[in-house]
Amino acid sequence: MKVVVRSRLMVAAAAIAIAGALNSAPVVAQEPVRGGTLTVGFPADAKTFDPRFSVIFSERQVMYPVYNTLTKLGPDFSINPELATSWDVLDGGKRIVFKLRTGVKFHDGTDFNAEVVKWNIDSRLDEETKSPQRKQLVKVVESVDVVDEHTVAFNLLGPFPALMGMLGQRVGFMVSPAAAQQHGEEFGSNPVGTGPFIFKEWVRGSHVRLERNPDYWEDGLPYLDKIHYEDVAGSVVGIQRLATGELDYVGQLSPNDIRSIEGNDDVELHPVKVGRWHSLQWRWDRAPFNDANFRLAVAHAIDRKHIVDILTAGMATMAAGPTPPGLWWYSELEAFEHDPAKAKEYLSKSSYKPGTEVPLVVAGTGVYPRIGALVQEQLQAVGIAIQLQPVPQKGWYGKVLKGEFEFTPTRWTQRPDPDGLLQILFHTDGFANSTKYSNPKVDALLEQARTMTDIPKRKAIYAEAQQQIAADLPYVSLFFAVEYGATRKRVQDFEWIPDQIPRFRELWLSN
């Protein structure tokens, strides 16, 4: 079996880097071949392909081929042009004027222009739309002005460096206003973008079908004729179907997952040491987790090294907070040591009544069941009774976001700016603050940092915020994952982006 690293996470000035990134293996350049169908293993938990309403990770695997964003994230988290070709930052960062790409059409034949950009952002800002992104945008964007057909201006409430990265993600996906108005609430099942692939079919719980956009604006792209997304019920099934040739790509694989295909010469592994942060989260405002002594008992009962050794063969990096080493906003935090005696001491001071079962909700696929079993064992060893409650992967993430689970293992991908994760998780009004954590000091620090452009000053403020968050314990950090994508050998030019969502537009098949 060949292990190929097509790209690395690189150190980037004033941007981002992942420490210890993997070295690239030498690859002989080949001329891309046109045609063919890429078959992708895909979890069937998608609810919508309307980016204005999407919150589920798997949905973006389909959305990136269908849509374009205003900016584009590079393999090093750099910010590059896409539908916006250039931009000027004016008025001390409060006004950003974008020049837009000309000659771009949506799949329905309508034009992409400044009016489209204004409609897309206004739609997200409109309270009646009920976009989950409104909570982020309304505190940042005051208005959007059409300057001319291919020039648009964002008027901000204050300087906001994170906006450029946001416009390369969900907020920046441009949908066809005509199609959105035509389909209404059904647009999420009939998405229309400007991207390299046209949406053809979605059978919920089964598959998604995309076909090449013959009028795509990037010269020569895409190479593939079709992308077929097939439902797979977990990594084990995905790997089995990859090994037999039914699938061309499966992602989000752990070191343990790949053992069964290590001897398969028809498979290539694409490792990336990502910043995906695994943790245990709880409802900070509800018993027993609203008791600081109980939270400390849990924190000292958890043996992160044992979890890392069992789940990742010791390859993952243990985490003390949400930010991995190598990112410019990383802050060295003191981890809670595994100390069962100290855990029992804190437990005795808490309001927890011995024998009371604490439900631990665990998604039924990936590493979650194994994390659940290990956590149950470790907490029960110090006297905390844990009742495992397995739930289907489908719908689990949406319920996590709504704060429906009092205790559950989760994971989060890094963003190109610290505001992208720290604000949404730890600000009282963060749209993904599913723990209901609230600390006015942290709110003030996050609000101060998000408007600053001076990197050293921002870093100092984020360090203070992360220290306070760690002390308050809305989460127990576990590890930063080492994960893999696996492809059939015929798949060429596979490239990782740090958000772990393959774009597929430059990928091609050798046969």
HELIX and SHEET records of a PDB file:
HELIX    1   1 PHE A   57  VAL A   66  1                                  10    
HELIX    2   2 ASP A   91  GLY A   93  5                                   3    
HELIX    3   3 ALA A  114  LEU A  125  1                                  12    
HELIX    4   4 ARG A  134  LEU A  137  1                                   4    
HELIX    5   5 LEU A  163  MET A  166  1                                   4    
HELIX    6   6 ARG A  170  GLY A  172  5                                   3    
HELIX    7   7 PRO A  177  HIS A  183  1                                   7    
HELIX    8   8 GLY A  184  SER A  189  5                                   6    
HELIX    9   9 SER A  235  ALA A  243  1                                   9    
HELIX   10  10 ASP A  257  ILE A  261  5                                   5    
HELIX   11  11 ALA A  292  ALA A  301  1                                  10    
HELIX   12  12 ARG A  304  THR A  312  1                                   9    
HELIX   13  13 PRO A  340  LYS A  349  1                                  10    
HELIX   14  14 TYR A  368  GLN A  380  1                                  13    
HELIX   15  15 TRP A  396  LEU A  401  1                                   6    
HELIX   16  16 ASP A  419  GLN A  423  3                                   5    
HELIX   17  17 ILE A  424  PHE A  426  1                                   3    
HELIX   18  18 PRO A  440  ARG A  450  1                                  11    
HELIX   19  19 ILE A  455  ASP A  472  1                                  18    
SHEET    1   A 3 LYS A   2  VAL A   3  0                                        
SHEET    2   A 3 VAL A 267  TRP A 282  1                                        
SHEET    3   A 3 PHE A 407  TRP A 412 -1                                        
SHEET    1   B 4 LYS A   2  VAL A   3  0                                        
SHEET    2   B 4 VAL A 267  TRP A 282  1                                        
SHEET    3   B 4 TYR A 475  ARG A 488 -1                                        
SHEET    4   B 4 TYR A 249  LEU A 253 -1                                        
SHEET    1   C 4 LYS A   2  VAL A   3  0                                        
SHEET    2   C 4 VAL A 267  TRP A 282  1                                        
SHEET    3   C 4 TYR A 475  ARG A 488 -1                                        
SHEET    4   C 4 THR A 317  MET A 318 -1                                        
SHEET    1   D 4 THR A  37  PHE A  42  0                                        
SHEET    2   D 4 LYS A 226  ASP A 231  1                                        
SHEET    3   D 4 HIS A 207  ARG A 212 -1                                        
SHEET    4   D 4 PHE A 197  VAL A 203 -1                                        
SHEET    1   E 2 THR A  71  LEU A  73  0                                        
SHEET    2   E 2 ILE A  79  PRO A  81 -1                                        
SHEET    1   F 4 ALA A  84  LEU A  90  0                                        
SHEET    2   F 4 ARG A  95  LEU A 100 -1                                        
SHEET    3   F 4 THR A 151  LEU A 156 -1                                        
SHEET    4   F 4 VAL A 141  ASP A 148 -1                                        
SHEET    1   G 2 VAL A 358  ALA A 363  0                                        
SHEET    2   G 2 ILE A 386  VAL A 391  1                                        
SHEET    1   H 2 VAL A 491  GLN A 492  0                                        
SHEET    2   H 2 TRP A 508  LEU A 509 -1                                        
END                                                                             
